Every structure is written in C-alpha cells, then in structure tokens.
Amino acid sequence: MSTEPETTEEAEPGALGAAAEGDALGTGDAPGAGDLHEAGDVPSTSVDTDGAGTTEGGSESTEGLTGGAGSGAEGAAAQLSEAGAELAAQRVERERIERRKAEKRGPIAAGTGLSGTAAELLAAVRAVESGEKPVATAFREPEPAPRGSVPEPERRPRPVSAPAARPSAPAPAARTVEAVRAVLTAGGAPDELAPQVVAALGDGADGQLREDPWQLLRVTGVRPEQADGFGRALLGAECGPNDERRGRALTVWLLEQAALAGHTALDAPALTAALSQRAVPDPDAAVQSTLAEGDALVFQDALETTAPAAAPAREAAEESDGEGEERPVRVLVGLERYALAEESLADGLARVMNSAPKDDGSAAEWEQAAASAGRSAAELIRTAASHTLVVHTGGDASRAEAAALLRAARGLGLRAWAATHTTGGRDLRTSGPAPVDPPDGPEGGNDTTVVTVADLLSGAEGPGRDADGALDLDLLVVLDAPQLDVETAAVLAESLPDGARLVLSGDPGVLWSAGPGRVFADLIAARVCPQVASRTPDPGPVGELVSGVGIGELNQVEAPGKEVVIVPVRDAGEAVHRTVQLVADSVPRAIGIPAEQTQVITPGHGGAVGTRALNTALKERLNPGPGRFGGFDPGDRIAYSPAPGRTMPGHVVKADADGLHLDCSGAPVVVPKERVEQSVRLGWALTAHQAVGLRWPAAVVVLPGDAAAALTRPWVYTAFGRAERHLSVVHGVEQALQRAVAEVPQKPRTTRLPALLRAQVPTAG
C-alpha cells in the first residue's frame, strides 16, 4: 500500500492497518438517532428529506414548523414539497386502508400464524414480559402445513404496485387547498403545507384535520412535537397526551419511521416502548386502537430456535411425538403496505420454486455448456439447470459468472435476460486482467439483454409481457440483488411466468436496499433454495483490501502503483481541501485517471464534509458557473433520483422550456423544471447508498472525524469497493475505522420474509 505523498500537500505517511492502535470506538449511534433505537430494539437511520432517498448518518435534521427565519414555513415547505411522488403513493395506500375499515372483520386474522384478537396477543406479550408464562405456552402456533406444500394463506395478498409505475397525484382543487390553509393558519402551522396535506389526506382534508389534528403527521417530515403544538392550538384544553387520536397517529408514525430505517414490521414490545417514550400513557391501548381502525396489522410468527443441522432430528421427533413441543413465537405490528408486499413476495418465490423448469435443453447440453466455463461459472450453470430459484453470492468479479450463465442459456435457446439496479451497472464485464464480454453484446459495450429492474417492470425495456401479463422470458438474472427492497422484489416475483428460472446474484457484504426489507439476506438466511458462492476473487490491491474488509480485517496491502493511498486529515476544512486536490490534481497527474472518472463518497449529505459541502467545493473548482438552470450549469456532474432509493449519475447537457436535459450513462433524460429541485443534485460526491451497484476507475472515500459513529463494516466495504483501479481514503476518524471494520456489522432490520418462506417451502440442505 502506498503511503508516500506525491507532494507534501497531497498525502502524509500512514496506513489503514495502523488504525488498529489507540482507543476503541464507542458504539453510539449516528447523528439523528431516533426514538425507536432508544427503545433498544430498532436501529435508527438518518433520512434526508430533500428528494434523493434514504441516506446514511450525517443528514440534516428536519426544521421546526414554527422555527425562526429561514427554518420555519419556508424550510418545512421546501422539504415537504420534495416528496410529491411518495405522497401520491401514501394517498393510494390511505384509500385502500379506508376501504378495509369499511370491511372490518371480527378477530384479526392477517399474516402467517395469527390467532386471537389484537388485545389477546398484546396481553400474551405482557404475560411473557412479566414472567407469568413462558413464551412457548403464551402463544399457540397454528397447525403447520405439510413440508413442501404451498398452503393457501388465510388472506391472499393483493398484488403490489411497482414503485416506478405509481401515478403522480392530481393537482388538488384550489378550494380544498384554501380550506386547509385556513386550518393550518388557525393551528399556527405554515400554510405552505396545504398542498402536501391535501395530497396525504385527500378530499375533505380540512375537516379531517380539524377533527384530528394529529393527522398532520401523515405529511412527510412533520414530527410529533410539531403535531402536538398544532393540536394544542386547535383543541385548546381538550388536547392531552392521553388522546386516543394522538396514540393512533403516533403508532402509525413510528411504523413509518421504522420503514424508513428498513424494517417491514416492529416487535410489539419495541413499539409499545417507543410509544411510552413519546409520553403515550397507555401504549397497549394505542396499539389496539390502531389495529381496530385498520391503520396497522398484527402478526404472530414462529421463531427459529433449532440449528440447521439439527432440523431433521427435530422434525423426526415432532412426527414421533404427535403434537410435539410448541415453538416460541413473536408478535409483530406493521403497516399493511409492507405486510402485503412481504406476503406477496413469499408467495411469488414459493411459486417459482415449486414450478418445474421449462423443457429447454437436455442435461447433456447443460453439462456441455458448464464444461466450457470456469469453475465457479460451471457450478452456477449446473445449479440453474436443475433449479428454478438460485442465490449467487460474490464480489464484483462474480459478474463474469452471471455473464457465462446468460451466454449458456441463450446458446440453448432460452429467452435469458439480466436486470440490474442502476443504469451504470449494466456492463457485465469485470475490471480484472481478462474482461468477460457480455453475451451477444458488442466488443467493449453494454449488453442489450441487460436492463434496469425499473425498466424491466415498467416495460420501457426488456422482453415485454406475454398474453397472461407475465414477463416474456425463461431465465432472469437479477444483479446487485441486495438492493431489492421488498415491494420491488414482490412485483418482480409475481411477474415471472411459471417455469421460469430466477437467479438472484449479488454481494452479501454491501449495504442493503434503501427501501424496507432485506430480501437478499433474508433469502440466504431462510435456506430454502440452492446457494452458489463465487470463488473468483476481485483483482488487484483494491480487491485484496476490500476482500479483507468483508471478513472484518483492515489489512495493509502492497500497492506499488499507488493503487491505494491514505491521506490523513485533522479537521473538516482540511478534508474538503484534500478531497478537491485529489480529484482535480493528484489522481489525474499521478494515476492518469481524469476527474470525470473519479467519484467522491462520503457518509452523509449534511455537515461540513457531506455531499452538499463537497459538491459545492468541487463545482467551484471543476465547473464554475452561476447555476442559471435551477442551480446547475452545462457540464455539471449530477445525481438524478427518479424515485426514492434510486440514483442515476450523469451530467447536465442543457436546459430549455422542456426542463433540464441530462445524460445518465448514455441515456437522455429530461427533468421538468418543477421537478428539478427535488430530484436532481450535484453528483461529484455521493453517499455509499447512492453509489452501491456502481464502480468508477477511481474513488475518493472521505471519512471526516464526525463520521466515526456512522461507520459500519458494510458501509466501509461498499464505499471502498466502488473503486476499480485506484482508491484514496481521506482519513480523519483515527482508530474508529479499524473498530468499525472489525466489530460493527450491518444494522439489523426486522422483517418477516424468512418465517413466511419457511412456512411454505422446505429448508434446503
């Protein structure tokens, strides 16, 4: 590893391995840790509300509704106006929930293994917590389905909508908006929030708001203390912490915050603890009221208590003993939107696994195709030949194995396609010394059979749909599969025809999806399908360094060509200065990689060394200009966010009456001028979540001192792994980097998918 500076201003002696000495990093949370994390069960995440999706730590906090100049009406309205597409989706979900209220049933029976009413379930939780009953007898698990069968669930999930296909909200009627403005003014809230309130609550929003002021929490960005102040202004003496309406609204708000942190549901004890911290006098009653109104659902899932190796013995014992020992369960509460998606995904994957593969070639033909491929690729080809669902794990070099599978499948006459998370990730070639050309693709170019997941589902690209509405294909390889959130994965699974093969391929060490769920990790944990692990290592010093991080080791590596360079810094100002110097001068001069091929990665958007500060400094140096097109100039590097959680890097081409014209990895994009502010930002610097699934010839990873608490092994692994040939680390976190790599894993997410899959599909191996 090179630690010698090109000049005395560019890099000082130091090495990643030296960070092991000194005090250990504390385990505090990133700035902005939320109430659920304080309850001890749910990790927090900072959420940037400026339209670019979920981010890591370092995001700026939401301004108060009635703050000082520049932070009150204008600040809140600016933040909230940037979530228009999501608000439209919330409105659709709200209408669906209202329909369910009208059809409200007696005992709640939603999800897998639910028995009894909400009150009975919560009482059982309390009995376990108080020690009155052991967990194995507090709940009774329903009769298990026969092994290998696919039982019909009590409540068949309805298909979920593809996020990219959600219609935009119609413009609210001027009269309705004005009526809501009057209510907001009466409650001391900024009247600029009126369009967002109408989009969230629909027709009659003014009446709903007067009747229940805490409905203001339905608007993205509004916090409980702001809604409490609004309620006091409207209700006067009638307003109190024990108001049933407040308890319901806070329950839904906490579940929504959990979804932003990646959870699809919450353990009931964690939810009630968080409500207690919000001064709700009777958390159990608040949860019961929310469930009775249909604003949330409750589930009872069996816990996995036996090691995989002992599973056959356990099953044999259960069969011999008749009824067998009752298994412990957990009670979860979640929003209907994510519950339906998770159940739909489990059903879709079970259908794929139980479908016989299409007759598409003899075993000898598949074996011949495997024999002509490398060792790891051959294993993947053989496994895909005899199974309809396969998990394929590996680093960036393993994409060559996916390419080999596509070539083999198309050689046998299959309609084989690959889908990736980002436009820039469509190139199946590796960065190693012997690149693998895409199947049927031009030399050195992108393969026309590789599309983005969003374009595949929307029909903008890809095979299209057959007469039954299913994707017209025989094999689908999903690259960067860890980036699939539960809703997108559900749509994908439901779109596959019977008999089609699905291969989910990706690196399990990278950050999970920006949206709720941990689909790839859950499928690995459930052990319901074959898993093929790549044996192809990522090449070069950068690959060696990243591979070590993946197993918790921060090693020094030999970097004779300055492939890895450490640049120690003392403060935020020096970090910004050194970053600009590396991108604009040092890397182009010493490594030969131009500035436009170097990507800066930093932990968050806000702060002195966040993406905003770095992008401002980089624009001033690399493409100065007045920003006459909504803050942008031709030639600016940008990050375009067409939907929450999706980022498309590119650059500005021009602007005209149609909007801002962008080039995103060769694809022309026109962003209407009214959408520019909320969906486009400068892109010289990105967060690791925005950069996942993409690689650049060079990457500069910035670790300012205030980022220490936000670092985890997956974050470091993801950030370092974005570099192909050269990695510079602007290092200001001292010993925290070593500690994060060795001891801080991915923050856990509460999901139901493993339990749902195990209930429908026998465990593999």
C-alpha positions, 0 to 999 in steps of 0.5 A: 500500500502506498503511503508516500505523498506525491507532494507534501500537500497531497498525502502524509505517511500512514496506513489503514492497518495502523488504525488498529492502535489507540482507543476503541470506538464507542458504539453510539449511534449516528447523528439523528438517532431516533426514538425507536433505537432508544427503545433498544430494539430498532436501529435508527437511520438518518433520512434526508428529506430533500428528494434523493432517498434514504441516506446514511448518518450525517443528514440534516435534521428536519426544521421546526414548523414554527422555527425562526427565519429561514427554518420555519414555513419556508424550510418545512415547505421546501422539504415537504414539497420534495416528496410529491411522488411518495405522497401520491403513493401514501394517498393510494395506500390511505384509500385502500386502508379506508376501504378495509375499515369499511370491511372490518372483520371480527378477530384479526386474522392477517399474516402467517400464524395469527390467532386471537384478537389484537388485545389477546396477543398484546396481553400474551406479550405482557404475560411473557414480559412479566414472567407469568408464562413462558413464551412457548405456552403464551402463544399457540402456533397454528397447525403447520402445513405439510413440508413442501406444500404451498398452503393457501394463506388465510388472506391472499395478498393483493398484488403490489404496485411497482414503485416506478409505475405509481401515478403522480397525484392530481393537482388538488382543487384550489378550494380544498387547498384554501380550506386547509390553509385556513386550518393550518393558519388557525393551528399556527402551522405554515400554510405552505403545507396545504398542498402536501396535506391535501395530497396525504389526506385527500378530499375533505382534508380540512375537516379531517384535520380539524377533527384530528389534528394529529393527522398532520403527521401523515405529511412527510417530515412533520414530527410529533412535537410539531403535531402536538403544538398544532393540536394544542392550538386547535383543541385548546384544553381538550388536547392531552397526551392521553388522546386516543387520536394522538396514540393512533397517529403516533403508532402509525408514525413510528411504523413509518419511521421504522420503514424508513430505517428498513424494517417491514414490521416492529416487535410489539414490545419495541413499539409499545416502548417507543410509544411510552417514550413519546409520553403515550400513557397507555401504549397497549391501548394505542396499539389496539386502537390502531389495529381496530381502525385498520391503520396497522396489522398484527402478526404472530410468527414462529421463531427459529430456535433449532440449528440447521443441522439439527432440523431433521432430528427435530422434525423426526421427533415432532412426527414421533411425538404427535403434537410435539413441543410448541415453538416460541413465537413473536408478535409483530405490528406493521403497516399493511403496505409492507405486510402485503408486499412481504406476503406477496413476495413469499408467495411469488418465490414459493411459486417459482420454486415449486414450478418445474423448469421449462423443457429447454435443453437436455442435461447433456447440453447443460453439462456441455455448456458448464464444461466450457466455463470456469469453475465457479461459472460451471457450478452456477450453470449446473445449479440453474439447470436443475433449479428454478430459484438460485442465490449467487453470492460474490464480489464484483468479479462474480459478474463474469459468472452471471455473464457465462450463465446468460451466454449458456442459456441463450446458446440453448435457446432460452429467452435469458435476460439480466436486470440490474439496479442502476443504469451504470451497472449494466456492463457485465464485464469485470475490471480484472486482467481478462474482461468477460464480454457480455453475451451477444453484446458488442466488443467493449459495450453494454449488453442489450439483454441487460436492463434496469429492474425499473425498466424491466417492470415498467416495460420501457425495456426488456422482453415485454409481457406475454398474453397472461401479463407475465414477463416474456422470458425463461431465465432472469438474472437479477444483479446487485440483488441486495438492493431489492427492497421488498415491494420491488422484489414482490412485483418482480416475483409475481411477474415471472411466468411459471417455469421460469428460472430466477437467479438472484446474484449479488454481494452479501457484504454491501449495504442493503436496499434503501427501501424496507426489507432485506430480501437478499439476506433474508433469502440466504438466511431462510435456506430454502433454495440452492446457494452458489458462492463465487470463488473468483476473487476481485483483482488487484490491491483494491480487491485484496483490501476490500476482500479483507474488509468483508471478513472484518480485517483492515489489512495493509496491502502492497500497492506499488502503483499507488493503487491505494493511498491514505491521506490523513486529515485533522479537521473538516476544512482540511478534508474538503481541501484534500478531497478537491486536490485529489480529484482535480490534481493528484489522481489525474497527474499521478494515476492518469485517471481524469476527474470525470472518472473519479467519484467522491463518497462520503457518509452523509449529505449534511455537515461540513464534509457531506455531499452538499459541502463537497459538491459545492467545493468541487463545482467551484473548482471543476465547473464554475458557473452561476447555476442559471438552470435551477442551480446547475450549469452545462457540464455539471456532474449530477445525481438524478433520483427518479424515485426514492432509493434510486440514483442515476449519475450523469451530467447536465447537457442543457436546459430549455422550456422542456426542463433540464436535459441530462445524460445518465450513462448514455441515456437522455433524460429530461427533468421538468423544471418543477421537478428539478429541485427535488430530484436532481443534485450535484453528483461529484460526491455521493453517499455509499447508498447512492453509489452501491451497484456502481464502480468508477476507475477511481474513488475518493472515500472521505471519512471526516472525524464526525463520521466515526459513529456512522461507520459500519463494516458494510458501509466501509466495504461498499464505499471502498469497493466502488473503486476499480483501479485506484482508491484514496481514503481521506482519513480523519476518524483515527482508530474508529475505522479499524473498530468499525471494520472489525466489530460493527456489522450491518444494522439489523432490520426486522422483517418477516420474509424468512418465517413466511418462506419457511412456512411454505417451502422446505429448508434446503440442505 
